[in-house]
Amino acid sequence: MQRTVLLVDDNPEIVELLRLFLEKEGLRVIEAYNGAQAWACIQQEPIDLAVLDIMMPELSGVQLLQLLRTEYKLPVILLSAKNQDSDKILGLRLGADDFISKPFNPLEVVARIHAMLRRTYDLNEPVALGQEPPAQSSIGELTLDHGDCVLYKSGREIPLTAIEYKLLSTFMNAPGRIFTKKQLFEQVWSEQYYEDANTIMVHISRLRDKVEEAPKQPVYIRTIRGLGYKFAKKDDFR
C-alpha cells in the first residue's frame, strides 16, 4: 500500500529536496508552504504522516500540531532550525512523534519517515513478551482495546497517538514487569537505543497525563528509580 506524506515548510527548496527523495522511495507526497495550507490538506486528503517545520507563517508548526492533535492521530515529525532540548521536549509534549534538527541529511529524514510509518501502521505485531496480545487488556479503570487501538478509562475514550498506544500496550501486556529505558525504546520505536532518555521521559509524562488522576503521583505507570518503569498489576486495585 502506498503511503502519503505531507511535507510542510515555508522554504520551497527544502520541500522539493525531500519530495524527490521520498518519491524515489515510492511514497506519495503532498506539499504545503504554511500552516493554514497544511491544515486544509489534512482535512481534505488521507495523510499517513506529516513533516512540519516549526517556524512557518499563518500557523506555526507548533500551533498546527496542537490543532491537529484535537482530531487526528497520524504521526508527526517536527523540523526545526533550533537544536535546543527545550524545543524538542515542547514538541514531543504537544504530541509530536519525532524531532529533526536543521540542517539535516535528507537520507536520515527518509529513514526516520520509513521507521515511523512502519511502527505506526504495524500495530498488530506481537508486543511486550513476544506474544500476541488479547483482544483487550484491563487494569484498574483502564481498558486497552487492541483491535481498535483505543484506550478507555472508566468507559470514556482517551485518545492516543500511535507511539502512546504501543507504549501502553507494552506495559499492559506485562503488568508488574520492570522495563528499562533501553527496552522500552527498542520495543516501542523498533530501533536501536541511542541514549535519548528525553524521548522516553516525555512520552511517559504525556501518557501519565492521560491515564493518571494525579500524574505527579502515578498509580499506573510507576518509576523504579535507577532501573526504569513498570505498570501496575490487577491485584493492586482489589
Order of alpha helices (4+ residues) and beta strands (2+ residues): beta-alpha-beta-alpha-beta-alpha-beta-alpha-beta-alpha-beta-beta-beta-beta-alpha-beta-alpha-alpha-beta-beta
